[in-house]
Amino acid sequence: MPAWADETDRLKKLEDENAALKSRLDSLEQMAKKEGILTESATNTVRALSPIQLSGFVTSSYFYDTSNPKSGTSPGYLWNRKSDSFALNKVKLTIASPAVERSGDSWGVGYRASMIFGQDAAIVNTKSSTVGFSSLREAYVELNAPIGTGLNFKAGELISLLNYESGDGGAVNDNFSQGYQWFYTGNPPAAGAQLGYTFTDWLDAKVRLQNGLYAGPIDNNQSKTVMASIGVKPTDKIWMNFVGFTGRENDSLRIVQGVSLLGGWSVTDKFHVGTELDYFDFNIGHKDHAVWSTGGWFSYALTDKVGAAIRAEYLSDTDGVDASADPLGFAPNAGQDISSVAFTFNIKPLPQVKIQPEIRYDHSSLSDAFGSKKDRVVVGAGVSYLF
């Protein structure tokens, strides 16, 4: 009897200790959940990583330029500048927080950073020759202040407000190649700060102050460029952006100013159209030089996995201040008018895969704009994997 009594006491003592330990563990678990260290889901135990969003794409292509440029480089053509060559165009990686909600009730903060590597990086990124910016596409901090409907503030390296097409190329656009407007009547990312405000469901505005239209991440003078955009949505299927800008660039290119109109219309669920109209005034040596362009985009979904797209555009640079001796390879000239039509199929065998066969025709008023020719046809295909 004494032996059984001792064993019973020991078991009772162990049960009491286990109950006390369980109570302490329950308290610690509740405290951890409250502090955000531990969540309800067993698959989301690393709280610090859960808000980070990773996305991007890989794009590769092959295109052939029928003008057979002697240098092997196709002037003014993006994205395969080397004719008859396979290319790894872009590898993009974006790290971002969840989107900042525009609210008049609470503060919100977020961030976004995108990097692009590959053949196109020198053109897409901001001043790839600038130390520290060779792979950077954009990077900014975003803040919502609870003022009115929500005052949005961004500061950092910001994408242009001007272009209808995205610099991400075929991974995002309906055409694989990039139009002349994106480069010649557009501008690269630049460091600056922006305020945005949504007045109603159909009206919003943005005002941006940045180093310059072409300065990129580091300013080249004591002046700044001001850009403003007014967004209008008359219906849920039609949108328009009116953009204006002015600023001093440097001693030789004193003032660049102009206006743009961007717009889109979802005619049906399958048929979409878009447009871009640009007017640039380059004031050099107190003399004005006008450059203007117009473009149209048309896309139609033939099936759930196959679509067709057409882009047609025209750009006039009568004084040779824009499409002349430029990074895309046009030789120095006294002025030219260039036009282009691109027809592209968009094939999506899988949600993450996009295949884009394309044929494009280019024409210039110069007889030797494309090597020794004024016309050319470029044909090929690109493929993108999005993640």
Order of alpha helices (4+ residues) and beta strands (2+ residues): alpha-beta-beta-beta-alpha-beta-beta-alpha-beta-beta-beta-beta-beta-beta-beta-beta-beta-beta-beta
